[in-house]
């Protein structure tokens, strides 16, 4: 009779609370690739993302005893990774490129076909945004933060957050249109 069962992330919580290295290692192995994906969205490159990941997991292991059970343990870890990305951003003292919101709305809107877009292409486009645009775009569009929450986290105004998001979207649209145009040119030739 096989008594073994699949270990879940929540099963590892108690061992992490007790500081058990083997349990911490198992948790890391279970979640590191998924959490690296989160860090990659915020980082300028893979090296920075890996640094964020390591810092984030150190915090997870140090603060495991503080997990209250409001939601999933994995969701709590995800939040730590996002907060770590924000801290790394602040530590690197990158300046936000503030653009007047009226300037962005004057830009003509165009449509593009996302059917041919792959996840790696979109991730690459997001990574090429400047730090401030990338941070606000991820916090708002992917993590679901409000502009008020972003402003509080980053120490900026809500208007600046809206401006950053709008400019990031405009840049992404422009790059997507160029990508689509180059694909059509390749098919035609």
Backbone bond lengths (Angstrom), bond angles and torsions (degrees), N, CA, C in turn:
res aa  C-N    CA-C-N  psi(-1)  N-CA   C-N-CA  omega(-1)  CA-C   N-CA-C  phi
1 X - - - 1.446 - - 1.523 108.96 -
2 X 1.301 116.53 130.93 1.456 121.87 -178.63 1.531 109.44 -90.29
3 X 1.334 116.20 113.57 1.456 120.83 -178.32 1.532 112.36 -95.38
4 X 1.314 116.58 -5.84 1.464 118.30 -178.15 1.522 109.76 -74.33
5 X 1.316 114.85 149.74 1.454 119.81 176.60 1.522 107.97 -138.11
6 X 1.299 116.01 163.98 1.452 120.50 179.59 1.532 109.05 -71.84
7 X 1.316 115.58 130.60 1.456 121.13 179.51 1.527 108.52 -80.97
8 X 1.327 116.89 130.90 1.459 120.84 178.07 1.529 109.51 -98.44
9 X 1.299 114.93 165.76 1.466 121.21 179.00 1.519 110.18 -60.60
10 X 1.339 115.67 -41.87 1.457 119.11 -179.99 1.534 112.02 -65.08
11 X 1.338 117.38 -29.25 1.467 120.77 176.80 1.526 110.98 -63.59
12 X 1.311 116.54 -29.09 1.459 121.25 -176.00 1.529 113.24 -82.78
13 X 1.308 116.65 -10.84 1.461 121.20 -177.17 1.523 112.30 -57.10
14 X 1.300 117.72 -48.92 1.473 120.18 -176.93 1.522 112.06 -61.12
15 X 1.326 116.63 -43.51 1.467 120.05 177.76 1.520 112.00 -62.50
16 X 1.331 116.09 -38.00 1.466 119.64 177.72 1.521 110.93 -67.06
17 X 1.329 116.32 -38.71 1.473 120.17 177.36 1.522 110.98 -60.75
18 X 1.334 115.98 -33.78 1.471 121.27 -179.48 1.533 112.15 -85.81
19 X 1.326 116.52 -3.33 1.458 120.21 178.88 1.519 114.20 75.71
20 X 1.321 117.45 24.26 1.465 121.38 -179.15 1.531 109.52 -73.50
21 X 1.317 115.83 117.82 1.477 121.21 -175.43 1.525 112.14 -61.15
22 X 1.298 117.71 -40.12 1.473 121.06 -178.60 1.533 110.43 -63.15
23 X 1.315 116.09 -41.75 1.461 120.83 178.45 1.525 110.41 -66.06
24 X 1.334 116.57 -41.87 1.461 120.76 177.83 1.525 110.51 -60.99
25 X 1.317 115.64 -41.14 1.468 120.23 178.53 1.526 111.17 -63.12
26 X 1.332 116.49 -42.67 1.466 120.23 177.97 1.529 111.47 -62.60
27 X 1.332 116.51 -43.16 1.457 120.25 178.67 1.527 110.38 -61.73
28 X 1.311 116.05 -43.86 1.462 120.97 178.80 1.537 110.28 -59.62
29 X 1.328 116.07 -46.38 1.467 119.72 -179.48 1.529 111.62 -63.40
30 X 1.329 116.73 -36.41 1.456 120.36 -179.74 1.529 112.98 -70.07
31 X 1.330 116.82 -36.28 1.462 119.82 -170.47 1.522 116.27 -113.92
32 X 1.313 118.52 -10.10 1.461 119.23 -171.54 1.528 113.24 -59.69
33 X 1.327 118.68 -40.74 1.468 118.71 -178.07 1.531 110.68 -69.09
34 X 1.313 117.81 -39.49 1.459 120.84 178.70 1.533 110.56 -66.25
35 X 1.326 117.08 -43.50 1.465 121.14 -179.33 1.532 111.18 -70.85
36 X 1.332 116.66 -30.79 1.463 119.79 175.36 1.531 109.50 -63.66
37 X 1.320 116.32 -38.15 1.461 120.58 176.87 1.523 111.33 -59.36
38 X 1.321 116.97 -40.36 1.468 120.97 177.00 1.522 109.36 -64.39
39 X 1.321 116.53 -47.80 1.470 121.05 -179.12 1.523 111.15 -62.31
40 X 1.335 117.42 -36.19 1.473 121.31 -179.75 1.527 111.54 -60.79
41 X 1.323 116.98 -32.68 1.466 119.53 179.68 1.527 111.74 -66.89
42 X 1.316 116.76 -27.82 1.462 120.74 -176.53 1.528 113.11 -97.44
43 X 1.301 117.12 -22.14 1.463 121.63 -173.49 1.525 111.74 -86.36
44 X 1.327 114.45 157.13 1.468 118.70 176.89 1.521 111.26 -79.84
45 X 1.344 117.27 -22.20 1.458 121.41 177.81 1.533 109.58 -158.39
46 X 1.316 115.48 176.43 1.464 120.40 -176.26 1.532 112.20 -63.69
47 X 1.332 117.31 -36.09 1.462 120.30 -179.24 1.527 111.06 -62.81
48 X 1.322 116.00 -44.29 1.458 119.38 178.27 1.529 110.52 -65.15
49 X 1.336 116.90 -38.92 1.466 121.05 178.44 1.527 110.82 -62.88
50 X 1.318 116.85 -41.87 1.467 120.17 178.86 1.528 111.15 -64.94
51 X 1.329 116.82 -37.00 1.466 120.09 175.49 1.526 110.43 -63.12
52 X 1.341 116.25 -45.51 1.464 120.66 177.93 1.526 110.51 -58.26
53 X 1.319 115.87 -43.13 1.461 121.39 -179.27 1.525 111.05 -59.96
54 X 1.328 116.36 -47.57 1.467 120.15 -179.05 1.531 111.66 -63.51
55 X 1.324 116.04 -45.98 1.463 120.42 178.60 1.531 109.94 -60.81
56 X 1.320 115.63 -43.17 1.462 120.72 179.97 1.516 112.47 -61.58
57 X 1.332 117.64 -44.68 1.466 119.20 -179.78 1.524 112.22 -68.67
58 X 1.312 117.70 -33.46 1.473 119.42 174.71 1.526 109.02 -59.44
59 X 1.337 116.88 -43.94 1.464 121.01 178.27 1.531 111.33 -63.28
60 X 1.326 116.22 -41.94 1.465 120.19 178.70 1.524 109.70 -57.32
61 X 1.327 116.37 -47.56 1.462 120.03 -177.52 1.530 111.63 -68.08
62 X 1.324 116.76 -36.52 1.457 120.00 179.79 1.528 111.89 -72.11
63 X 1.331 117.34 -32.60 1.462 121.53 -172.81 1.527 113.90 -107.00
64 X 1.315 118.29 9.27 1.470 120.87 -177.05 1.522 111.69 -55.09
65 X 1.308 116.94 -34.94 1.466 120.80 179.15 1.516 113.44 -66.25
66 X 1.327 117.37 -16.83 1.461 121.81 179.96 1.521 112.90 -87.15
67 X 1.340 117.42 -8.74 1.469 120.09 179.96 1.522 108.37 -65.47
68 X 1.345 115.97 122.04 1.468 121.91 -174.69 1.528 113.42 -93.57
69 X 1.302 117.55 -10.28 1.455 119.66 -179.53 1.517 113.69 89.16
70 X 1.339 117.69 9.62 1.464 121.22 175.33 1.521 107.53 -80.20
71 X 1.303 117.39 91.04 1.461 121.38 -175.43 1.520 109.68 98.00
72 X 1.323 115.04 -171.09 1.467 119.44 -176.64 1.527 111.51 -83.93
73 X 1.298 115.54 154.54 1.458 121.90 176.78 1.533 109.15 -63.52
74 X 1.333 116.75 -39.44 1.468 120.39 178.82 1.527 110.91 -63.74
75 X 1.318 117.43 -40.65 1.457 120.88 177.54 1.523 111.76 -62.94
76 X 1.322 116.19 -37.82 1.468 121.83 177.10 1.522 110.11 -64.44
77 X 1.321 116.78 -41.43 1.475 121.53 177.95 1.526 109.84 -64.62
78 X 1.311 116.28 -42.44 1.470 121.23 178.68 1.531 110.04 -57.66
79 X 1.315 116.25 -43.98 1.470 121.14 -179.98 1.528 110.45 -62.41
80 X 1.324 116.71 -39.56 1.469 120.66 177.11 1.527 109.77 -61.96
81 X 1.329 117.53 -41.51 1.466 120.71 179.30 1.531 111.17 -62.94
82 X 1.329 116.82 -42.69 1.469 120.49 179.18 1.527 109.69 -64.68
83 X 1.327 116.69 -45.07 1.469 119.99 178.99 1.526 111.18 -63.47
84 X 1.314 117.34 -36.07 1.465 121.26 176.61 1.522 110.08 -64.27
85 X 1.322 117.07 -41.24 1.471 120.61 177.49 1.525 110.47 -60.47
86 X 1.324 116.90 -41.01 1.463 120.84 177.82 1.521 110.30 -64.01
87 X 1.317 117.04 -43.03 1.466 121.00 179.02 1.531 111.75 -63.04
88 X 1.319 116.79 -42.83 1.467 120.38 178.23 1.522 109.41 -62.01
89 X 1.307 116.06 -41.89 1.459 120.46 178.03 1.536 110.23 -58.83
90 X 1.324 115.96 -49.67 1.471 120.25 -179.64 1.527 111.15 -62.19
91 X 1.315 116.81 -42.91 1.462 121.94 -178.41 1.521 110.92 -60.69
92 X 1.311 115.98 -38.19 1.462 120.27 179.51 1.526 112.00 -76.73
93 X 1.322 116.28 -4.40 1.473 123.41 175.41 1.515 112.69 50.49
94 X 1.299 115.24 48.53 1.457 119.16 176.34 1.512 108.28 -80.19
95 X 1.299 115.74 141.99 1.467 120.96 179.38 1.525 109.67 -90.24
96 X 1.322 115.21 139.91 1.457 120.46 174.47 1.520 108.67 -76.62
97 X 1.303 116.64 136.93 1.464 121.02 175.75 1.520 107.68 -87.98
98 X 1.313 116.62 97.68 1.458 121.64 -177.44 1.522 109.03 -82.26
99 X 1.322 114.90 128.26 1.453 121.47 177.98 1.517 106.66 -122.96
100 X 1.311 117.91 136.71 1.451 121.92 179.26 1.525 108.70 -59.89
101 X 1.315 116.72 131.25 1.462 122.17 -176.04 1.534 111.26 -60.11
102 X 1.346 117.98 -33.22 1.463 120.61 178.75 1.523 111.46 -64.99
103 X 1.329 116.17 -33.28 1.467 120.89 179.38 1.521 110.40 -63.61
104 X 1.321 116.74 -37.77 1.463 121.35 -178.49 1.528 110.70 -71.89
105 X 1.332 116.97 -40.99 1.453 119.30 -177.80 1.526 112.93 -71.30
106 X 1.317 117.52 -17.15 1.455 120.99 176.20 1.528 112.28 -77.91
107 X 1.337 116.54 -12.14 1.455 121.50 179.69 1.527 109.30 -73.81
108 X 1.334 118.74 129.92 1.467 120.03 -179.80 1.529 110.96 -63.67
109 X 1.314 115.73 140.19 1.457 121.50 179.68 1.517 109.77 -90.37
110 X 1.323 116.34 136.79 1.461 120.48 178.32 1.518 109.21 -131.92
111 X 1.310 115.51 158.25 1.462 120.87 179.84 1.528 108.92 -102.95
112 X 1.320 114.98 154.94 1.454 119.75 177.06 1.515 108.46 -144.58
113 X 1.330 115.23 159.75 1.451 122.25 -177.60 1.525 109.43 -92.54
114 X 1.336 116.28 116.26 1.461 119.65 -178.59 1.531 111.86 -93.66
115 X 1.322 118.03 0.91 1.460 120.90 -177.17 1.526 112.88 -61.67
116 X 1.333 117.14 -34.89 1.458 120.64 -176.98 1.530 112.67 -90.60
117 X 1.328 117.53 -1.62 1.457 122.01 -175.97 1.526 110.28 -79.67
118 X 1.318 116.39 132.12 1.458 121.18 176.81 1.518 109.31 -101.53
119 X 1.327 116.83 156.72 1.461 122.30 -178.92 1.521 110.94 -56.50
120 X 1.312 116.98 -41.72 1.472 119.86 -178.65 1.523 111.34 -63.47
121 X 1.342 116.64 -33.70 1.465 120.39 177.67 1.518 110.52 -66.58
122 X 1.333 116.18 -45.38 1.456 120.35 -179.93 1.528 110.81 -64.55
123 X 1.330 117.12 -43.06 1.469 120.95 178.07 1.524 110.15 -59.87
124 X 1.310 116.77 -42.26 1.457 120.71 178.65 1.522 111.45 -62.36
125 X 1.331 116.51 -42.55 1.461 120.16 178.53 1.531 110.56 -63.05
126 X 1.320 117.13 -43.30 1.463 121.07 179.47 1.523 110.24 -63.84
127 X 1.330 117.38 -41.21 1.462 120.75 -179.37 1.526 111.98 -65.29
128 X 1.326 117.84 -25.03 1.456 120.68 -179.85 1.529 113.32 -84.93
129 X 1.326 116.72 -5.41 1.463 118.84 173.01 1.523 108.26 -68.23
130 X 1.324 116.86 152.71 1.466 118.81 175.61 1.528 107.93 -64.29
131 X 1.318 116.46 159.28 1.460 121.71 -173.57 1.509 114.90 -51.77
132 X 1.322 117.55 -46.63 1.465 121.10 -178.77 1.509 112.57 -65.09
133 X 1.322 116.77 -44.62 1.462 120.44 178.49 1.531 110.18 -62.66
134 X 1.333 116.13 -45.99 1.465 121.42 -178.29 1.524 110.83 -60.15
135 X 1.329 116.43 -44.11 1.460 121.21 -177.58 1.526 110.92 -63.88
136 X 1.317 117.43 -50.78 1.461 120.77 -178.48 1.529 110.38 -65.69
137 X 1.331 118.04 -41.98 1.466 120.98 178.96 1.534 110.47 -57.89
138 X 1.320 117.33 -48.92 1.460 120.78 -179.17 1.521 112.10 -64.17
139 X 1.326 116.74 -44.95 1.462 119.67 -178.50 1.521 111.57 -62.66
140 X 1.318 117.09 -40.19 1.463 120.79 -177.24 1.532 111.85 -83.24
141 X 1.326 116.38 -56.98 1.467 121.12 -170.71 1.527 113.34 -75.68
142 X 1.323 117.15 -30.49 1.462 118.82 -174.59 1.529 111.94 -107.34
143 X 1.332 117.24 -45.34 1.463 120.47 -177.43 1.521 112.80 -84.64
144 X 1.337 117.62 -19.22 1.459 120.25 176.37 1.521 115.76 84.56
145 X 1.322 117.36 17.39 1.460 119.92 176.34 1.526 109.49 -69.32
146 X 1.338 117.12 150.94 1.464 121.21 173.64 1.528 108.19 -83.95
147 X 1.321 116.31 164.69 1.467 119.46 177.90 1.533 110.54 -62.94
148 X 1.314 115.95 -33.30 1.467 119.84 177.78 1.532 110.02 -63.42
149 X 1.334 116.60 -46.30 1.471 120.86 179.61 1.530 111.24 -63.98
150 X 1.324 116.49 -40.67 1.471 120.61 179.14 1.522 109.56 -63.47
151 X 1.321 115.94 -44.68 1.466 120.49 -179.93 1.527 110.47 -59.29
152 X 1.320 116.85 -43.31 1.469 120.83 179.05 1.527 111.22 -64.97
153 X 1.326 116.80 -43.97 1.470 121.23 -178.78 1.522 112.21 -63.69
154 X 1.329 116.16 -39.35 1.462 120.57 -172.98 1.523 113.76 -99.68
155 X 1.331 117.13 -6.55 1.453 120.03 -179.53 1.525 112.91 69.96
156 X 1.343 115.88 38.16 1.469 121.50 178.42 1.525 107.78 -125.71
157 X 1.320 117.15 176.08 1.463 120.44 177.16 1.528 109.76 -83.91
158 X 1.327 115.52 162.17 1.462 119.72 175.56 1.525 110.15 -62.68
159 X 1.321 116.45 -37.79 1.462 120.82 177.94 1.519 111.88 -60.78
160 X 1.338 115.64 -40.13 1.471 119.12 178.10 1.522 110.09 -65.40
161 X 1.336 116.90 -38.86 1.468 120.34 177.84 1.525 110.25 -62.65
162 X 1.327 116.83 -45.23 1.468 120.87 179.05 1.530 110.72 -62.74
163 X 1.313 115.40 -40.61 1.456 120.49 179.01 1.530 111.04 -63.11
164 X 1.332 115.75 -45.34 1.465 120.54 179.31 1.528 110.86 -60.33
165 X 1.328 116.20 -45.48 1.464 120.60 -179.90 1.522 110.69 -63.17
166 X 1.304 116.44 -46.63 1.456 120.40 -178.63 1.528 111.12 -61.33
167 X 1.321 116.71 -43.67 1.467 120.93 179.93 1.531 110.31 -66.74
168 X 1.351 117.06 -40.82 1.467 120.43 178.40 1.527 110.46 -60.78
169 X 1.323 116.13 -44.16 1.467 120.01 178.71 1.528 111.10 -61.85
170 X 1.330 115.94 -42.84 1.461 119.86 179.99 1.527 110.91 -62.15
171 X 1.322 116.67 -42.60 1.469 121.01 178.93 1.522 110.30 -64.34
172 X 1.340 116.45 -44.66 1.466 119.92 179.71 1.530 110.94 -62.53
173 X 1.320 116.99 -42.77 1.468 120.31 178.48 1.524 110.58 -60.65
174 X 1.325 115.73 -45.04 1.463 120.53 179.75 1.527 110.79 -59.53
175 X 1.333 116.31 -44.37 1.466 119.99 -179.83 1.526 111.43 -68.38
176 X 1.337 116.80 -37.56 1.465 120.19 178.01 1.527 110.96 -64.67
177 X 1.311 115.98 -39.98 1.463 120.01 178.96 1.526 109.79 -64.44
178 X 1.324 116.91 -41.86 1.474 120.49 177.43 1.525 110.72 -62.98
179 X 1.343 116.47 -41.60 1.465 120.15 178.25 1.526 110.39 -61.04
180 X 1.328 116.07 -45.60 1.455 120.21 -178.72 1.516 110.50 -64.21
181 X 1.337 116.02 -41.29 1.464 120.58 178.38 1.512 111.99 -61.91
182 X 1.329 117.21 -40.36 1.467 119.89 -179.74 1.524 111.18 -71.38
183 X 1.340 117.63 -31.36 1.471 119.85 176.81 1.524 110.15 -67.22
184 X 1.355 116.25 -42.51 1.457 119.28 179.07 1.533 110.56 -65.62
185 X 1.316 116.98 -37.02 1.460 120.09 178.54 1.529 110.64 -65.28
186 X 1.340 115.80 -37.86 1.478 119.69 178.77 1.525 111.12 -67.30
187 X 1.341 117.25 -37.44 1.454 120.02 179.55 1.530 111.19 -71.05
188 X 1.315 117.11 -33.31 1.461 121.51 -178.03 1.515 112.33 -73.24
189 X 1.356 115.59 -29.28 1.457 119.41 -175.21 1.432 112.74 -93.76
